[in-house]
């Protein structure tokens, strides 16, 4: 299969350096982000996107982070909606 892919890419005029780099990347996969994770840090359970409310957003963020949930805030009003 790899040989076939190389032949097709060569026919499509891909440079040899690009083919070589692709072979190196597939033969030596880099370590996953899981192995780079800090030992004491647990894996995130998911993501939440909430509207930003001044005064409440900080408390909500801390509560979600304690439960290993990533949180992002979006503005309630944007320039488009003003």
Secondary structure per residue as TSV (DSSP state, phi and psi in degrees):
chain	resnum	aa	ss	phi	psi
A	1	X	-	360.0	-46.2
A	2	X	H	-61.8	-38.4
A	3	X	H	-62.7	-42.5
A	4	X	H	-62.6	-43.3
A	5	X	H	-62.3	-43.6
A	6	X	H	-60.0	-43.2
A	7	X	H	-63.9	-41.9
A	8	X	H	-65.8	-42.9
A	9	X	H	-65.9	-36.2
A	10	X	H	-64.4	-40.0
A	11	X	H	-65.8	-26.6
A	12	X	T	-89.3	13.7
A	13	X	T	65.0	33.9
A	14	X	-	-73.4	139.6
A	15	X	-	-69.5	151.6
A	16	X	H	-61.2	-35.7
A	17	X	H	-63.3	-34.0
A	18	X	H	-70.0	-39.5
A	19	X	H	-64.9	-42.0
A	20	X	H	-64.1	-42.7
A	21	X	H	-63.5	-39.7
A	22	X	H	-63.8	-40.7
A	23	X	H	-64.0	-41.6
A	24	X	H	-64.6	-40.4
A	25	X	H	-68.9	-35.1
A	26	X	H	-79.6	-27.8
A	27	X	H	-83.6	-25.8
A	28	X	S	-123.5	75.2
A	29	X	-	-65.9	140.9
A	30	X	-	-74.5	159.6
A	31	X	-	-65.2	145.6
A	32	X	-	-73.5	166.9
A	33	X	H	-67.5	-23.3
A	34	X	H	-63.7	-37.6
A	35	X	H	-73.4	-22.8
A	36	X	H	-85.4	-12.0
A	37	X	S	-62.7	141.5
A	38	X	-	-61.8	139.3
A	39	X	T	-55.8	-42.1
A	40	X	T	-80.1	-6.5
A	41	X	-	-95.8	128.6
A	42	X	-	-84.5	160.9
A	43	X	-	-70.7	142.1
A	44	X	-	-67.1	139.9
A	45	X	-	-82.8	-17.2
A	46	X	E	161.4	-169.3
A	47	X	E	-125.5	149.0
A	48	X	E	-134.9	139.7
A	49	X	E	-122.3	120.8
A	50	X	E	-126.7	155.7
A	51	X	E	-70.0	145.0
A	52	X	-	-77.5	127.4
A	53	X	-	-128.2	118.1
A	54	X	T	-60.2	130.9
A	55	X	T	97.5	-37.0
A	56	X	T	-97.1	-25.7
A	57	X	H	-63.9	-38.7
A	58	X	H	-64.2	-42.2
A	59	X	H	-66.4	-41.2
A	60	X	H	-63.1	-42.6
A	61	X	H	-60.7	-45.1
A	62	X	H	-62.7	-40.3
A	63	X	H	-65.3	-42.9
A	64	X	H	-67.3	-40.7
A	65	X	H	-65.8	-32.6
A	66	X	H	-62.5	-27.2
A	67	X	T	-100.8	17.4
A	68	X	T	59.6	40.3
A	69	X	E	-117.1	122.4
A	70	X	E	-72.8	142.4
A	71	X	E	-134.1	140.9
A	72	X	E	-128.3	149.8
A	73	X	E	-116.0	139.7
A	74	X	E	-114.8	145.3
A	75	X	-	-67.9	143.3
A	76	X	S	-68.3	-44.1
A	77	X	S	-114.4	140.7
A	78	X	-	-116.1	172.2
A	79	X	G	-60.2	-32.5
A	80	X	G	-66.2	-33.5
A	81	X	G	-95.7	3.3
A	82	X	-	-78.2	360.0
